[in-house]
Amino acid sequence: MSLVRKFATVGGATLGSRFLGFARETMMAAALGTGPMADAFYAAFRFPNLFRRLFAEGAFNAAFVPLFAKEIEANGVDGAKRFSEEVLGVLFSVLLLLTIAMQLAMPWVVAWVIAPGFVDDPEKFDITVKLSIVMFPYLMCMSLTAMLSGMLNSLQHYFAAAVAPIFLNLVLISALGYGLWTGADPLATAWYLSWGVLVAGLLQMAVLYIGVRAAGMSFRLRRPRITPNVKRLLWLAFPAAVTGGITQINQLIGQMIASTKDGAISVLQYADRVYQLPLGVVGIAVGVVLLPELSRALRGGHVEEAANLQNRSLEFVLFLTLPAAGALWVISDEIVRVLYERGAFSVDTTSTVAATLAIYGLGLPAFVMIKALNPGFFAREDTRTPMKIIGISVVINCVLAVSLFPLFAERGIATAEAVSGWVTTILLFVTLVRRGHWTWENALLSRVLRLIAATVVMALALNYASLYLAGWLAPQSSLFIQLAALMMLIGLAMVVYFAVAFLIGGADLSMIRRNMKRKTNPAEPLPPGDL
């Protein structure tokens, strides 16, 4: 299977999950708006969700996958099974103790980490603590799910791991639907959602376990023992989790600061959901697929293939995220109005969320490139260098967020996250090049500059088109007309961007067609320009 097809497999499943996520957020906006219960739920959910993303997209894809793949190569399936059982015994025990401890300490966690600004509002603080206690076991479910995902990815079974998050959205949509159908008040709806998160975690874990069994791997829970393999995993996992979760860490910092303003957490969440679509579909797909492919190439001594994998992956993510960034900057207001503006979600809220989303859009290429650059370190079992870079980024984010929030509110936090994302990207790339782990290609630079030019042309066309369709997109228009106008704008943007990109040489149709048919073979290096 070609690299592009593997990206498409993971990206396609993630796309389905993200669309369901949009449906969920649309219902959430109608049911809760940016009121206190929305703030409380999002604040409570952010903490276990942070750990989910740290583990699922960070530690286990960075630390577990190379070690699991090495066990398969050295000791076969039996060795990989034994390693998995060793890890499961330790992981389950640690997570169980952590979950109990965090639930007991939740009032202090909310006051000092999750939402310090809620302390002055006893009612909001109390409900946030209770919702957090209900949802925190989701961390345990998703950490175990992350291990199962790492096993499937190492075995080149990508679809089950990518499709599992759909269950979270399905369960939460059902909870919201029940709340809207019964006319439940915001507090009751928040409770439905919190229990739904826990149910979804159990469902996702069950789906992945079935997937692993179907892939030919069976294992059991062992007594926890710190074996040499487990020590190596723990040594790699912590910095990998920090590195892989940089976006989420910065968002948690932003949430802590935003908790001092009513509605700010909800505004950031609604904007986050929109730009997470391209970030999830492209960034996660590349990060999940590239790491095992790159690890396999390096283990086989195929340095040229590894270099081509890195360059083509970076080219791929920029090919898809640059136009997405341009569109988010130009038509953020139209996107937010069509997706959210109904029920408790007001016109003024649309303006605030749209301004925040536009700034997030400028940081989108950086957020996605981080996913493509990290495997260059992780595949070499180096998780500490990117962690040091992340430390610099977090400091920059904190300083900017604290400085800009009093002046620009939610836009200040978005600006801080975007700037820190670009700093991280630049430092990761420069470090790889200086170490000789990334082969610089003038052809890549040339293509990227042409893709930027195509994005500028698309943005200009989109700006004029949005003015022409302003009447269709006005708040007084029906939802059907607004959706039709938004789809027309998106369709126009795609046509203009792809036409210009192919016309000026930013992309090559024959290259894409050829690589859709190519099967990656470690013994056969990819020619430059091929995915």
Secondary structure as the mmCIF struct_conf table of DSSP 4:
data_model
#
loop_
_struct_conf.conf_type_id
_struct_conf.id
_struct_conf.beg_label_comp_id
_struct_conf.beg_label_asym_id
_struct_conf.beg_label_seq_id
_struct_conf.end_label_comp_id
_struct_conf.end_label_asym_id
_struct_conf.end_label_seq_id
HELX_RH_AL_P HELX_RH_AL_P1 LEU A 3 LEU A 32
TURN_TY1_P TURN_TY1_P1 GLY A 33 THR A 34
BEND BEND1 GLY A 35 GLY A 35
HELX_RH_AL_P HELX_RH_AL_P2 PRO A 36 LEU A 54
HELX_RH_PI_P HELX_RH_PI_P1 PHE A 55 PHE A 64
HELX_RH_AL_P HELX_RH_AL_P3 VAL A 65 LEU A 104
TURN_TY1_P TURN_TY1_P2 ALA A 105 ALA A 105
HELX_RH_AL_P HELX_RH_AL_P4 MET A 106 VAL A 109
HELX_RH_PI_P HELX_RH_PI_P2 VAL A 110 ILE A 114
HELX_RH_3T_P HELX_RH_3T_P1 PRO A 116 ASP A 120
HELX_RH_AL_P HELX_RH_AL_P5 PRO A 122 MET A 135
TURN_TY1_P TURN_TY1_P3 PHE A 136 PHE A 136
HELX_RH_AL_P HELX_RH_AL_P6 PRO A 137 SER A 154
TURN_TY1_P TURN_TY1_P4 LEU A 155 GLN A 156
HELX_RH_AL_P HELX_RH_AL_P7 PHE A 159 VAL A 163
TURN_TY1_P TURN_TY1_P5 ALA A 164 PRO A 165
HELX_RH_AL_P HELX_RH_AL_P8 ILE A 166 THR A 182
TURN_TY1_P TURN_TY1_P6 GLY A 183 GLY A 183
HELX_RH_AL_P HELX_RH_AL_P9 PRO A 186 ALA A 214
TURN_TY1_P TURN_TY1_P7 ALA A 215 GLY A 216
HELX_RH_AL_P HELX_RH_AL_P10 PRO A 228 GLY A 244
TURN_TY1_P TURN_TY1_P8 GLY A 245 GLY A 245
HELX_RH_AL_P HELX_RH_AL_P11 ILE A 246 ALA A 258
TURN_TY1_P TURN_TY1_P9 SER A 259 THR A 260
BEND BEND2 LYS A 261 LYS A 261
TURN_TY1_P TURN_TY1_P10 ASP A 262 GLY A 263
HELX_RH_AL_P HELX_RH_AL_P12 ALA A 264 PRO A 278
HELX_RH_PI_P HELX_RH_PI_P3 LEU A 279 ILE A 284
HELX_RH_AL_P HELX_RH_AL_P13 ALA A 285 ARG A 299
TURN_TY1_P TURN_TY1_P11 GLY A 300 GLY A 301
HELX_RH_AL_P HELX_RH_AL_P14 VAL A 303 VAL A 330
BEND BEND3 ILE A 331 ILE A 331
HELX_RH_AL_P HELX_RH_AL_P15 SER A 332 TYR A 340
BEND BEND4 ARG A 342 ARG A 342
TURN_TY1_P TURN_TY1_P12 GLY A 343 ALA A 344
HELX_RH_AL_P HELX_RH_AL_P16 VAL A 347 LEU A 373
TURN_TY1_P TURN_TY1_P13 ASN A 374 ASN A 374
HELX_RH_AL_P HELX_RH_AL_P17 PRO A 375 PHE A 378
TURN_TY1_P TURN_TY1_P14 ALA A 379 GLU A 381
HELX_RH_AL_P HELX_RH_AL_P18 ARG A 384 PHE A 408
TURN_TY1_P TURN_TY1_P15 ALA A 409 ALA A 409
HELX_RH_AL_P HELX_RH_AL_P19 GLU A 410 ARG A 434
TURN_TY1_P TURN_TY1_P16 ARG A 435 GLY A 436
BEND BEND5 HIS A 437 TRP A 438
HELX_RH_AL_P HELX_RH_AL_P20 ASN A 442 TYR A 468
TURN_TY1_P TURN_TY1_P17 LEU A 469 LEU A 473
BEND BEND6 ALA A 474 ALA A 474
TURN_TY1_P TURN_TY1_P18 PRO A 475 GLN A 476
BEND BEND7 SER A 477 SER A 477
HELX_RH_AL_P HELX_RH_AL_P21 LEU A 479 LEU A 503
TURN_TY1_P TURN_TY1_P19 ILE A 504 GLY A 505
BEND BEND8 GLY A 506 ALA A 507
HELX_RH_AL_P HELX_RH_AL_P22 LEU A 509 LYS A 517
HELX_LH_PP_P HELX_LH_PP_P1 ARG A 518 THR A 520
STRN STRN1 ASN A 521 ASN A 521
TURN_TY1_P TURN_TY1_P20 PRO A 522 ALA A 523
STRN STRN2 GLU A 524 GLU A 524
HELX_LH_PP_P HELX_LH_PP_P2 PRO A 525 PRO A 527
TURN_TY1_P TURN_TY1_P21 PRO A 528 GLY A 529
#
